[in-house]
Amino acid sequence: MVAVAADRARRVWHAVAWYLNGLTGQSRYADYVAHERSQHPDREPLSEREFWRRHYASQDADPGARCC
């Protein structure tokens, strides 16, 4: 019974972490790397630092619907 409750708690924790990573954008780099490896295997993906640098530069250049 304790093992079942622990397994359920672990699954809930992973689901919450997955949701929060998606909500905050923390999973964007992993998604980018997965895309690059599947669609462009001949290209080396950007480093995480360079990825975020370009991402924020793009947001600054075209803020879209952001308020500030």
N, C-alpha and C positions, 0 to 999 in steps of 0.2 A: 504494500500500500504506500509506503514512504517513497519507494522508487518511482511509482507512478506519479505521485505528487511532485517529486523532484524533476522528473522528465517533463511534466506539464509546465512547471515553473520555468525550466530552461527554454522550452519552446516559446513561451510567452515573452521571456526576456529577449530572445533572438528576434522575435517579431517586432517588439517595441524598438529595439536597436536598429533594425532594418528600416523601419518607418522614419525614425528620427534622422538617420543618415540620409535618406532620400529627401526629407523635408528641409534639412539644413544644407543640402548640396554636397555633403561629404562623399557621396558615392559617385559624383560626376567624373572624377579622375579614373576610377576603376572602370566605369562605363566607357570612357574614352579609350582606354588601353584595350579593352575587349573589342571595341569596334575597330580600332586600328589593326589589331592582330588578325581579325577575321576578314576585314575588307581590304586591307593594304599590307599584306604580310612582308612585302619587300621594303617597307618603310619602318624606320626606327621611331617608336612613339616618343613624344616629348617627355622630358623629365617632369615630375610632379610640380616642381617649382616653376618651370617654364610654362607648363599648362596653365597654372593659376595666374601667372603674370599676363599671359595672352588673354585669358578669360576676363580678368578685371579691366584690361586695356580695352577690350571689345565693349564691355559694359559702359565704360566711361565715354567711349566714342559715340555710342548709340544707346542712351539710357532707356529708350522705349517708354514703358508705362511706370517706371519708378518715379516716386514723388520727389526725391531729393538728390 
